[in-house]
């Protein structure tokens, strides 16, 4: 089973990489960008075929390694 995890900084957490991207876009002439939040996408190929067990396993992966849940939120997408 394929899975995709989106990890983003929580609202209110400073995002220096997002600020750098916004500044660079402005320097390139893209003036309509008010704010940028930068995150990461993690694709996984799991041996688990049961969606409920796969999601439970992914939740545990996110809490233990993939996301810093103090400052980041995550969203899990399951596919086939």
Secondary structure, DSSP 8 states (H G I E B T S, - for coil): -EEEEEEEE-TTS--HHHHHHHHHHHHTT-TT------EEEEEEE-S---HHHHHHHHHHHIIIII--TTTEEEEEEE--
